[in-house]
Amino acid sequence: MQTNFVITENVKSFNSALNRIAARSSKSNRLMLLEGEYGLGKSEAGWQYAINSPKAIYLRAKALTTPRWILEDLVRELGEQPLYHASKLFAQAKMQLESNPRTVIVDEADYLLHDMRCIETLRDLHDTTGAAFVIIGMGLLSNKIARHRHFCDRLAQVVKFHDLPLGDVRQVIATNCDVKLTDDAVKFIHRTSGGRFRQVKEWMEKAEQIAGVNNLKEISAANLEGRTK
């Protein structure tokens, strides 16, 4: 199985919103939120945007993330060696974002909500530098983050990822699966995966395994269900 990135309808919505945020004046609100259930490709969309844009960086929050930790990660991604004190870390990040503006994409943002200071630190950087910040998290992130009113007031874009439609699943399979699938097999994968990108990949791997073991050039829905070899 290949790992080619596919521009799905979700990704198109994300990129369009992110481009609108990036184009806004630094004096405008430039916070964006991307939410959706697991397995829909949110992290991949954020990562791909960052690696293809010289004006964007990607950070991933962790379960034990603190304000200091996220500042250290940010300063490193901005190209500097992090200093020790939190105040100096903030000053480093501020200076870099002001002198060389970049869009900061923060994934797994649900981990930031256990400590209000984490999300407020990002807001402070947004307010003082005018940099664009994109926060990526799970399906109810917008509800969870609602208590951070100062943050929510600055949200200029909220994007939600949805289950992949059949056309997107067909494109993902055509682009990445190393064995040919019949139309009924594609529809079977769309139905059983629930349109979740991660489950589609698992089905593609299974199809390739079945083809390899049984020396098949084409895989049908019956093959995937185990009704025939």
Buried (B, 14 or more C-beta within 10 A) or exposed (E): BEEEBBBBBBBEBBBEBBEBBBEBEEEEBBBBBBBBBEBBBBBBBBBBBBEEBEEBBBBBBEEEBBBBBBBBBBBBBBEBEBBEEBEEBBBBBBBBBEEEBBBBBBBBBBBBBEBEEBBBBBBBBBEEBBBBBBBBBBBEBBEBBEEBEEBBEBBBBBBBBBBBBEEBBBBBBEEBBEBBBBEEBBBBBBEBBEBBBEBBBBBBEBBBEBBEEEEBEEBBBBBBEEEEE
